[in-house]
Amino acid sequence: MNFRDLVSLLRRTDPAVSVINSCDVDVSSIALDSRNVTRGSLFAALPGEKQDGAVFLPDAAARGAVAILSSRRLPTNLPQLISFNPRRTLAHLCAALHGRPSDGLDVIGVTGTNGKTTTTYLMRHILDHAKRGCGMIGTVECVVGKERSPAAMTTPEATEIQRWMATMAASGQTACAMEVSSHALMQYRTDAVDFSVAIFTNLTQDHLDYHETMEEYFEAKARLFSLLETKAHAVINIDDTWGERLFPYTRANIIRFGFGPAADVRATNLSMDINGMTFDVSLPRGESMTIRSPLTGRYNAYNLLGGVAAALAMGVKQEVITEAITTFHGAPGRLERVQAQGNAPAVFVDYAHTPDALENVCKTLRDLCKGRKLVTVFGCGGDRDVKKRPLMGAIAERLSDCVIITSDNPRTEKPDAIIRDILAGLRGGPIPTSQSARLTPHEVEPDRARAIRRAIELAGEQGVVLIAGKGHEDYQIIGTKKQHFDDREEALAALKERGNASCAA
């Protein structure tokens, strides 16, 4: 697109941007990283957490950059866009370059501490079942039709969001379900997305290394609802104490979901076991639905209920929704069972990496596996929220028969230091080193593979093992290096070593 034309489109949504050295050059792409610049790229030289992007201007120019976006005038003869909020400008610039693809899609944004991934997968599943092709952007992967690409972060940069949505629109998709993280909202990545529906799942402690307080964390989440137009729908978990506080932030039509009497879409008569759950849904006009799902756990009932409310708001028929949910088996690494034949413990892998998520999944397994020993193995990520570590230790100890504390993604922190932070929340003593069948509170094993094997050993044939924290992730970050590691693979290998040879994750 011609630079002057791009600026003209940009000013419809960002009129305050100024231009220096304007000329007739063609912009073919937008890049945040100078290493991704190709001939015809506009380089967004934005200030980062560690370095200012302006430092890489010479490299970008050498690679063929034809224009620059920055917060200040830079020493170059290239055309420059100057913005007091360059990240917000970047979002609108990317949308303009790709023809504002979200205008032609029903975009469902899902935000909250927990449940984003499951709800996003659910929305895609329901809409696909309704013959309304739905793409997806999220923590695990980005999906357009049969094309799948592993995700680097929950919500990608605006450059990738708009590129993916343009691909969805061009391929005939009519909708996009996307996870919207608090980081993305604070960094304006989704500001140029026209959301049809926004779903709020819940808000519990996480990311306080970034937001510092729960109030700041809430304000970040609330930005999604302030972006909604009056024609959109705000689908809000009213049972969460933060849910009602979102109401003043939005002009959209509010739909409340939950188990309580204030809900517009209300769940009742919940019944569940290890193989799934059923519950009834009461609707505003006196109608009702019965949901049957292979998922289990009260927290998953909330995920399903939010999806039901959103799908109904989008005009999906009740029978289509109920049919779709019967065949929805969840998202990868979310209470995912590692199956084994013969006498073996029940092993589950879950992404729970916050206090609330860990409590939910431990309670679910405790309730569903009454009388069986529950062994929980988990760690906490390095260079992330330190305050949640002892909280998670206390939760795991309270709800498990045994806790194996190990490494997650230590990153640049020392694993032993992270483990000490977790141990601060535990009250019990260590597991005896002798070969005893008695389960006592905790054991430390920094090697995650060994920790998984130890947990399976301690659980015994009738026990239950929860491997928490990493879920779908197939890597471990130690220092600055990422190496292959998959909890599901390690659990499968450990089960095979016990003699349960015919296993499948």
N, C-alpha and C positions, 0 to 999 in steps of 0.2 A: 504494500500500500504506500502511496506517496506520502512523504512526511507531512506536507501541508494538509492533506486530506485527513490524516490521522489526528493532527492537532485540532482540526475543525470538529471532528467527532468527539474528541476528548473534552473539548470545552462545553459540550452540552451537559456533561455531568460534573466537570471539574473546571469551572470558568476562571478560577484564580491562578491557574498555571501560567507562567510567563515563558517566552521563547527567545532564544538568542541564536544568531547565525542561521535563521531559517532558510532552507533552500529545497530544491526539488530533488530529493533522494528517495529511493524506494526502501522501505523498511519491511523485511521479510520475517523477522522474528524478534523476540525480546529475551534478553538473558540477564540473570542476576549474578552469574558466575562468569568471570572473564574467560575461563577455560571452555565455556560452552558457546562463546561468541563465534559466529561464522560470518562470512561476507554478507552484509545487508542487515546485521543485527542492530537493534537499539540496546545499548548497555545501560542497565540500571545501577548506577554507582551509589549504592545506599550505605549509610552507616550501619555496621553490624555490631554484634556483641563483643567481638574480639578485634576486628579491623574495619576501617572505613573503606568502602568499595572504591572510593576515588583513588586509592593507592594503586589499583589495578587498571586504571585508565590507559596507560601506555600499552599494556598487554592486550587490552580489548581493542584498541585502535590498530595494533599490529595484526590482529586476527581478522580485521575487516569490519569493525563497528562503524556505522554510518551516522549515529546520533547517540545522545547521552541524556539520561534522566538523573537529576541530582537535587540536593537540597540547597545548593549554592552554585555560583558560577565557578567553573573549573577551567584551568589553563589549556584550552584546546580550541581549534577552529571548527570542530564538528558542531552541527546543530545541537542545541541544548534545551531541554525542558527543565525549568526550575520550579520546584514546588516546596511549600512550607511543610507539607505532609507527603513526602515522596512515596511512602508505602501505599497510601490510599490512592494516589495518582497512578501508581503502578497497576493496581487492580483494575481501574477504569481504562487504562491504556491497553492492557491485555484484552479486556472485553471488547474494546473498540477495534483492535486489530483483527480479532476473530469474528467480528460481526455480531457481538452480544448474543452468543449462542443460548444462554439461559432463558432469553425471552421466548424461545420456541420449545422449552422443556418445562415439565412440571418438576421443579426441584424441591426435594424434601431434605431439609437440614436437621440433623439429629445432634443435640448437644446435651451435656451432663457429665458427671464424673464416671459413672458406670452404666453399661447397657447400650452404649452408642453403636458398637460393632454388631451386636445381635440384632438390634432394632433396624439398622441399615440393611443387613442381609435379609431380614424379614420383609421390609418394604419392597426390596427388589423382587423377592420371591412372590409376594402377593401380586404386584403389578405385572410381572411376567405371566403369572397364572391368569391374569385378567386380559392377556394379549395386549398389554400396553408396555412395550419393550422398555426396560429400565436399566440404565447404566449405574455404576456404583463407584464412589470414591471413598476410601476409608483406610483404617489402620493396617489391615491385612493385605489388601490389594485394590487395584483399580480395574474395573471391568467394563468393557464395551462389547456387547454381543458375546461372541466366543473368545474375544481377545482379553487376556488377563495379564496384568503386570504387577509384580510385587511392589508394595508401597514402602517408601522411605520414612514417611511420617503420617500421623493421623490425617491431617489436612495439608495437602501440598501447598507450595507457593502459588500465587495468583497466575504465574506463567503457565503452570501445569494444570491448574483448575480450569482455566479458559480453553487450553488446548484439548483437554479431555472432553469437555462439554461440546466443543466444536466437532470433535470426532463422533461423539454420540449423536448429535443432531444430523451430521452428514450421513451417518449409517442408518438413519431411520428410527433411532430410539426416540421415545416421546417423554421420557422421565429420567431423572437422576436422583439417586439416594446417596447422600453424602454425610459423613461424620464431620462435625464442625467443632474443633478444639478451642479451648480458651486462648491458647497461644495464637491461633490463626485469627481469632476475632480481635485480639489486641493489636495484631500486626496488619489488620485491614485486608487480609487475603481474600475474604468473601464479600467485600463491600460492593462489588459490581455484579453479584449474583442476584437474580430475581427469584427469590424463594416463594414457592406456592404454599409450603407447609413448613413449620418449624416444630420439632418435638423436644420437650424438656424431660429428661429421664429422672434425674435426681442431682443433688449436690452434696458431696461429702469431702472430707479432707484429701487433698492431693495438690501437687504443683505449688505448694507454698514456698518453695525455693524461688519460684518465678513471681507469684502474685503477692507473697508475704502474708496477707491476711485473707480470711474467708470472705470478708466483705469485698475485697478487690477481686477475688476469684468470682464471686457472684456477679459483680459489675461487668466482668468480661463476658460471662455467659449471657447476661441480659442484652448485650449488644446485638446478638442474633435477632432477638425479638423486636428491637428498635429498627431493624432493617426491613421488617415486613410491611408491605402495603396493606391498605384496608381490605383488599380482596382476598388476602392470604388467610391462613388458619394457624393459630398458635395452639398447639396441643400440649397441655401442661399436666404433669403429675401433681395433682392437688394434695395427695397424701404426704408429699415432701414439704417440709416446713418452708423451704425457699420458693416453692411453686407459686403461691399466691402473691408473693412479692414481685413477680414478673409482670403482673397485670398492668401497672402504670407505664410499663416500658413499651407497650405495643398498641398499634392502631388496628391490629388484625382481629378477626373473629376468634374468640377464646373458647376452646373446648377443653374441659377439665376431665381427667380420667383418674381412676383410683378405686379403692375398696370402700371409701367412706361415703356418707350420705351427700356430701357436697359435689360429688362427681357427676358429670353429664353422661359419661360412659363408665358404668360402674360394674365391677366384678363381684359376684356372689357365689356361694356354694363351691368354693375351691376344694378339690380333692386331688391328691397326688401321691405317687409312689415312685420307685426307682425307674419305672418304664415310661412315665409321663404324667400328664395332669388333665383334668377337665374343670371347667368353670362356666358359669352363666354370665352373660353380659346384658345389663339393663340399659336401654337407650332412651333418649329424651322424650320421644313420642309414645312411650309405653311399649315399644317393641322390645324383643329380647333375642339373644343369640346364645348358642351353646358352643363353647370352644373345646376341642379335643386336640391335644398336642403331645408329641413325643418328648418335648422338653419338660423339665421338672424344676422345682424350686419356686418359692414365692416371688423372688426377684425376677425370674423369667416370666411369671404371670404379669408383672408390671410391663415388661418389654412387649409381650404379646398384646396387652391391653392398649398401650400407646400406639402400636401398629394398627390395631383394629380401628381406633379413633381416627387416626390419620387417613387410613384407606377409605373409611366411610365419608370423611370430609372431601375426599377426592372423587367421590361418586362410584366407588367400587361396590358391587352388589354384595349383600350379606352372604349369600350362598357361595360366592367366589372366594370371599375371605375365609370362611370356615373350611372350605375344601383345601385351600392353599396351606392353611396352618397345619392340617393333618399330615402334610408331607414335608414340613419344614423342620429340619433336624439341627438348626442352630448354625453358629459360625465356628470356624476352625479354632480349636484351643479354648473353647468356652464350655466347661464341664464336659469335655470330650473324653469318652471312655476308651481305654486301651484294652481291647478284648483279648481274652485268653480262654482256651478250652481246658477242661479238667479242673483240678483243685488248685485254685489260685486266688489271691486277693483281688478285690475289685479296685482297679487303678483308674484315677481320673486326673486329667490335666486341665488346668484352668489358668486364665490370664490374670486372675485376681492379684493386683499389685497395690491396692489401697486398703486401708483399714476396713472400710465399709464392704468392699467386694470380698475380702477374705472372710469377714464375719458372715456374710450372706451365704457363701459357698460352704463354709464349715457347718453352719446351722442346717443347711439343706441336707448335707450328707449325714450329719448327726441324726436328724429327724427321720431320714429315709432308711438308715441302716442301723436301727435300734438293736442294741445287744451285740454289735460288732465293734471291734477296736478300730478307731480312726487315727491313722498316722499321717501327720501333715509335714511335708518338707517344703521349705520356702527360704528365700533370701530377699534382700532389698537392693534396688539399683543404686549404683554409685553416682555421685555428682547430681543427685536429685534430693527431693524433700527429706531432710534428716529427721524432722519431728515425727513422721509417721512410723519410724522404725520400731521404737519401743511399744507403740500402740499395737502394731501388728504382732509383735512378740507376745503381748498379753492376750490378744484375741486368740491366737493359735493355741496357746497354752490352755486357756479357759475352755475351748471347744473341742480340743483333741485329747486323745489318750496319750499321745506322744508327739513331740515336735523335733524334727531334724532341721537344724538351722544351717544354711549353706550359702553359697554365692549365687547371685543373680547375674546382672551385668555390672561388675564392679567399676568398670571404666577406669578413671585415673585414681580412684580411691583404693586403699589397701583393703582387701576382703576382710581381714581380721578386725579392722576398725569398724566396718559396717556391722559385722556380727556382734561386736561389743555393744553397739547402739541398740541392736535388737534384744540382746540379752538383758539390757537394763529394764525391759518390760516384763521379764519372767521372774517368777517367785520360786519355782521348783528347782530341784537339784538335777544333776546329770543322770543319764542312764548308766547302770553298772556296766563295766567292760566285760564282765563274765558272761558266759552263754546262758543268760536267764530269759525265760519266757515272759517274766513280769515286765510290763511297760511302766516306766517312770517318766517324769516330765520331759526332759530334753537331752539332746546330744548335738554336738557341733561337728560338722564335716564340711570344710570349705570346698572340697572337690564335689561338684554338683552330681556328676555321674555316680560317684561312690555313695553320695547321700541318697540318691534314688534307689540304689541297690539295697542300702541299709534299711530304708523305709519298707521296702517290699519284704525283706527278711523279717523285720520286726512285726509286720502286720500278720504274717502267717496266712494259712489257706482261707480262713474265714474273715480276715480283716479287710479294711478299706484304706486305700492310700490316696491322699490328695497331694499332687505336685503343683504348687501354686507359683504364680508370678510371671511366667514367660509365655504360657499358652501356645499360640500359633508360631511363635518365633523359632526360627531354625538356626539361630546363631547365639553366640555369647560374646560380649564386648569386654575384653580384658586389656587395660591400658587404652590405647587408641586403635587397637586391632580387633577386627571382627572375625571370629572363627566359627566353623560349623558346629552347632549343638542343637539338638532337638529333644525336648523332654519326652516326647512320645516314642522316639526311636530308642532312647536310653531305657525307658520303662519296658518296652517290648523286648529289648535284649536281656534285661534282668529277668523277665518272666521266662524267657526261653532257657536261660541258665538254670532256672529252677526245675526245668523239665517240662514246661508247658510249651512244647515246640510249635504247635499250630496256632499261632497268634496273629492277629491283624489289628492295626491301629485304625 
